[in-house]
Structure formats: C-alpha cells, structure tokens
Amino acid sequence: MRTAEYLRLIGVAELPPLTSPFDPGYDPVTLASHLDQSAHLMSILKISMACWLIAKESATRSKIAAAKAHGVPTVTGGGPFEIAVAQDRLAAYLDLCADIGVSRIECGRASRNYTPTRETS
C-alpha cells in the first residue's frame, strides 16, 4: 500500500499546494532535499531576506533551478526591493531578478516612512 492510498483510506482530503515556505539562507543541498520531500505541498518558495544576494551566485541559481525542476515558483523577499528603490537602482535589481530566474518579486515599503500615532484618553 502507498501512503497516498492510506491517506485516502482514512479520509484525508487531497489538497492542492498551499504552503509558502521560505529559505532563510540554507545551503542548496538542504533546500533541494526539502523540495524533493515537500514540493507537492508548496504554492511558492520565498528566497528570503538578502541571503541570496550575498551568497555565492551559483548556489542561488542552483536553488532557483531546483524549485523550477519541482514546478515550484519562487519569490524574493521585500528588503532587497526596498534597498534598490532607496538607492535608485530598481531597474538594475529587476534585471538581476529576471536573470537569476525568480518567478516573482516581493515589494515592500520600509518602516522609515511610518509615522506612529498615539491616542490619548
């Protein structure tokens, strides 16, 4: 008996990929193993923070390729986007993301523009 058969037998519903895990800078082998095990559960993989920018580029490309091989789209974290905007280098950042092969880019707005309000009673 296969696990999928057993799960059906006990009434576990078959669901589409719904999880959105993130890679906080793991090595490519660990990430590839995670994809081998769980890609069928993933709706997208977030290549988080700026780890992918400072890691060895071949490692980052390997991670993106592993995700693509498993049919899992990828998204970058929002911090690098904010930095690109602040440094007036958005076009270069978008070109880099396209060349690396990410599926999507998370866009964020830095908290430096946030002005807290205080309510008094």
C-alpha positions in Angstrom: 0.0 0.0 0.0 1.2 3.5 -0.8 0.9 6.5 1.6 -1.5 8.3 -0.7 -3.7 5.3 -0.8 -3.6 5.0 3.0 -4.4 8.7 3.4 -7.4 8.4 1.1 -8.5 5.2 3.1 -8.6 7.2 6.4 -10.4 10.1 4.8 -7.6 12.7 4.4 -8.6 15.1 1.7 -6.2 15.6 -1.2 -5.4 19.3 -1.2 -3.5 21.5 -3.8 -0.2 23.0 -2.8 -1.0 25.6 -0.1 2.2 26.2 1.9 4.6 29.1 1.2 7.9 28.2 3.0 10.9 30.4 2.9 14.6 29.8 2.5 16.5 31.9 5.1 19.8 31.1 3.5 20.1 27.3 3.7 22.7 25.6 1.6 21.5 24.4 -1.9 21.6 20.7 -0.9 19.3 21.1 2.1 16.9 23.2 0.0 16.9 20.7 -2.8 16.2 17.9 -0.3 13.3 19.9 1.2 11.9 20.3 -2.3 12.3 16.6 -3.0 10.3 15.8 0.1 7.7 18.5 0.1 7.4 20.4 -3.2 3.9 18.8 -3.8 2.7 20.9 -0.8 4.3 24.2 -1.9 2.5 27.0 -3.7 5.6 29.2 -3.8 9.1 29.3 -2.3 10.3 32.6 -0.8 14.0 33.2 -1.3 14.1 35.3 1.7 15.9 38.3 3.1 19.1 39.3 1.2 20.8 36.0 1.7 20.5 35.2 -2.0 22.3 38.4 -2.9 25.4 37.8 -0.7 25.6 34.0 -1.2 27.7 32.5 -3.9 25.7 33.2 -7.0 25.9 29.6 -8.3 24.3 28.5 -5.1 21.4 30.9 -5.5 21.0 29.8 -9.1 21.0 26.2 -8.0 18.2 26.8 -5.6 16.1 28.6 -8.2 16.7 25.7 -10.6 15.8 23.1 -8.0 12.5 24.9 -7.4 11.7 25.2 -11.1 12.5 21.5 -11.6 9.8 20.7 -9.0 7.3 23.1 -10.5 7.5 25.5 -7.5 7.6 29.2 -8.3 9.9 31.5 -6.4 9.7 34.9 -4.9 12.3 37.2 -3.4 11.9 38.9 -0.1 10.9 42.6 0.1 14.0 44.0 1.7 16.2 44.0 -1.4 13.4 45.7 -3.3 13.3 48.5 -0.7 17.1 48.9 -0.9 17.0 49.0 -4.7 14.4 51.8 -4.6 16.2 53.7 -1.9 19.5 53.5 -3.9 17.7 54.4 -7.2 18.7 51.1 -8.7 15.3 49.5 -9.2 15.9 48.8 -12.9 19.2 47.0 -12.2 17.5 45.0 -9.4 14.7 43.9 -11.7 17.2 42.9 -14.4 19.1 40.9 -11.8 15.9 39.1 -10.6 15.0 38.3 -14.2 18.5 36.9 -14.9 18.6 34.8 -11.7 15.2 33.4 -12.7 12.8 34.2 -9.8 9.2 34.0 -10.7 8.0 37.0 -8.6 9.4 39.9 -6.6 8.1 40.9 -3.3 7.7 44.7 -3.0 7.8 46.3 0.4 7.7 49.7 2.0 10.2 50.4 4.7 9.0 51.3 8.1 11.1 54.5 7.9 8.1 56.1 6.3 5.8 55.0 9.1 4.6 57.7 11.5 3.0 56.2 14.6 0.0 57.9 16.1 -0.7 58.0 19.7 -4.2 58.0 21.0 -4.9 59.7 24.3 -7.9 59.2 26.5 
